Amino acid sequence: MIMNIELEQYIEKHTAPESDLLKKINRDTNVEVLKPHMLSGHVQGRFLSLISRWVKPKRILEIGTYTGYSALCLAEGLDADGKLITLDVNEELEERVRGYFKQSPLGNYIEYKIGDARKIIPSLNETFDLVFIDADKESYSLYYDLVIDKVPVGGCILADNVLWSGKVTDEKPDKDTRAIIHFNQKISDDERVENVLVSLRDGLMMIRKIK
Ligand SMILES: C[S@@+](CC[C@H](N)C(=O)[O-])C[C@H]1O[C@@H](n2cnc3c(N)ncnc32)[C@H](O)[C@@H]1O
């Protein structure tokens, strides 16, 4: 969301702090990794953690691990016998991410799979109480179609970047923007779910399956 720096600082100051490990991942990613803006960050990370703690999921699916920041936030809400599966196609970050997961007790609850989520998801024979869609924007609608039958009634799907830097209202949207516009409309039209588009950071679609 477009916001001035003072308000951003105010929001951060009045949000629970990041753990030392999350702070380190945030800092390392900004200094050492390409496209650091992709990381969820402090406020969205705390939001994901809070939602996960409310949902108390047994199984979480994350599509788009990147440097592992949001996976660790989401894992905070897992049941004692819970598991989070996180998928990413980028093998270059694998060593770094596995290193971060090892530094957290939550790492034991995380199954990190490298590969194309479009191919992996159909092979997952599980249900997921919480799904976080945060990979390539072009495939958002496909990811939704692939996961919706794996989510029980009452389950929750979150999708990041649904305002796409405000480009969703452009008169001549580019390809990725068109994909996000299509996704947002598809969710709004789907009677199996109720949803809210929250203007947190770059826009977060919150979806609850109702039938
Ligand atoms: C926005 S980043 C994820 C950020 C992370 N969820 C966080 O909040 O810290 C998107 C990630 O999706 C991954 N990705 C893109 N296309 C993918 C695909 N087809 N399958 C799996 N991962 C994909 C990219 O490699 C990238 O790491």
The ligand as an SDF file (V2000), in Angstrom:
LIG
                    3D

 27 29  0  0  0  0  0  0  0  0999 V2000
    7.6080  -13.4230   -3.4270 C   0  0  0  0  0  0  0  0  0  0  0  0
    8.7700  -14.7100   -3.2730 S   0  0  0  0  0  0  0  0  0  0  0  0
    8.2170  -15.5380   -1.8150 C   0  0  0  0  0  0  0  0  0  0  0  0
    8.4600  -14.7320   -0.5730 C   0  0  0  0  0  0  0  0  0  0  0  0
    8.2560  -15.4810    0.7320 C   0  0  0  0  0  0  0  0  0  0  0  0
    6.9650  -16.1470    0.7540 N   0  0  0  0  0  0  0  0  0  0  0  0
    8.3310  -14.4860    1.8790 C   0  0  0  0  0  0  0  0  0  0  0  0
    7.3030  -13.8650    2.1710 O   0  0  0  0  0  0  0  0  0  0  0  0
    9.3960  -14.2750    2.4570 O   0  0  0  0  0  0  0  0  0  0  0  0
    8.2780  -15.7520   -4.5960 C   0  0  0  0  0  0  0  0  0  0  0  0
    9.0470  -17.0710   -4.6960 C   0  0  0  0  0  0  0  0  0  0  0  0
    8.2910  -17.9180   -5.5740 O   0  0  0  0  0  0  0  0  0  0  0  0
    9.1970  -18.7480   -6.2350 C   0  0  0  0  0  0  0  0  0  0  0  0
    8.5400  -19.3130   -7.4490 N   0  0  0  0  0  0  0  0  0  0  0  0
    8.2640  -18.6960   -8.6190 C   0  0  0  0  0  0  0  0  0  0  0  0
    7.6750  -19.5400   -9.4690 N   0  0  0  0  0  0  0  0  0  0  0  0
    7.5580  -20.7330   -8.8240 C   0  0  0  0  0  0  0  0  0  0  0  0
    7.0340  -21.9980   -9.1710 C   0  0  0  0  0  0  0  0  0  0  0  0
    6.4940  -22.2430  -10.3760 N   0  0  0  0  0  0  0  0  0  0  0  0
    7.0860  -23.0020   -8.2580 N   0  0  0  0  0  0  0  0  0  0  0  0
    7.6220  -22.7790   -7.0230 C   0  0  0  0  0  0  0  0  0  0  0  0
    8.1410  -21.6030   -6.6350 N   0  0  0  0  0  0  0  0  0  0  0  0
    8.1080  -20.5810   -7.5230 C   0  0  0  0  0  0  0  0  0  0  0  0
   10.3780  -17.8350   -6.5470 C   0  0  0  0  0  0  0  0  0  0  0  0
   11.5380  -18.6030   -6.7680 O   0  0  0  0  0  0  0  0  0  0  0  0
   10.4390  -16.9540   -5.2910 C   0  0  0  0  0  0  0  0  0  0  0  0
   11.4080  -17.4350   -4.3810 O   0  0  0  0  0  0  0  0  0  0  0  0
  1  2  1  0
  2  3  1  0
  2 10  1  0
  3  4  1  0
  4  5  1  0
  5  6  1  0
  5  7  1  0
  7  8  2  0
  7  9  1  0
 10 11  1  0
 11 12  1  0
 11 26  1  0
 12 13  1  0
 13 14  1  0
 13 24  1  0
 14 15  1  0
 14 23  1  0
 15 16  2  0
 16 17  1  0
 17 18  1  0
 17 23  2  0
 18 19  1  0
 18 20  2  0
 20 21  1  0
 21 22  2  0
 22 23  1  0
 24 25  1  0
 24 26  1  0
 26 27  1  0
M  CHG  2   2   1   9  -1
M  END
$$$$
